[in-house]
């Protein structure tokens, strides 16, 4: 084995075994703080983030994407709507359904919060050349796809293999807003 290969394996192990986990934990804690600043629960904040990222969807689609029950999504939607972050509108293809859409005022408030530290975040990429930035983008894209895929598989396994106490899903209800 060459020295380069050993260095690659050690670095890959450090990235996957330690750094990704630490980054994930820091990201979860950061978004808990963001949710608190917006006076939302963490699940409510991330549901809003999904709506802002993916565009309008039904409550059933949001439930399927997040793994929350439809009842829990109903609570999330009610809280986000009361707080002015979400609007419901009739589905043009099925009058029995409603599309959930992030409300412009709420979107603006979230964007302003993130803009307040965007310059500092941008400096994290200083010093990387275009090839390194491409590698970072590829890693983040792959990590995101991996996380969505593994989350779906874990939820499916949890449903098929219930816990010993008879529950089929753990922690499916969102936290209450502050």
Secondary structure, DSSP 8 states (H G I E B T S, - for coil): --HHHHHHHHHHHHIIIIIHHHHHHHHHHHHHHHHHHTT--HHHHHHHHHHHHH--B-HHHHHHHH---HHHHHHHHHHHHHTTSEEEEEETTEEEEEEEEE-HHHHHHHHHHHHTTHHHHHGGGTT--HHHHHHHHHHHHHHHHHHHHHHHHHHHHHHHS--TTS-SSSS-S-----
